[in-house]
């Protein structure tokens, strides 16, 4: 799953300019951390 996402991002980055790469990478990082934190809270509370 992660490898697939990285491959998609790599092909996406190759079609964009550098400024969009940095901005997109920033948003992807923020969303990934947000998702990870929610997943850890749910896991910690045995919500799965």
C-alpha positions in Angstrom: 0.0 0.0 0.0 2.7 2.5 1.0 4.9 1.5 -1.9 2.0 2.0 -4.3 1.4 5.5 -2.9 5.1 6.4 -3.2 5.1 5.2 -6.8 2.0 7.3 -7.6 3.6 10.3 -5.9 6.8 9.9 -7.8 5.1 9.8 -11.2 2.9 12.8 -10.1 6.0 14.8 -9.1 7.7 14.1 -12.4 4.9 15.9 -14.2 4.9 19.0 -12.0 7.3 21.8 -11.4 9.5 22.1 -8.3 7.3 24.5 -6.4 4.2 22.3 -6.7 6.4 19.4 -5.6 7.3 21.1 -2.3 3.7 22.3 -1.6 2.2 18.9 -2.4 4.8 17.1 -0.3 4.0 19.4 2.6 0.2 18.7 2.3 0.8 14.9 1.9 3.0 15.0 5.0 0.4 16.9 7.0 -2.4 14.6 5.9 -0.3 11.4 6.6 0.6 12.6 10.1 -3.1 13.5 10.8 -4.2 10.0 9.6 -1.5 8.3 11.5 -2.4 10.1 14.8 -6.0 9.2 14.4 -5.1 5.6 13.7 -2.9 5.5 16.8 -5.7 6.9 19.0 -8.1 4.4 17.6 -5.6 1.5 18.1 -4.8 2.7 21.6 -8.4 2.6 22.5 -8.8 -0.8 20.9 -11.3 0.6 18.5 -10.4 -1.7 15.6 
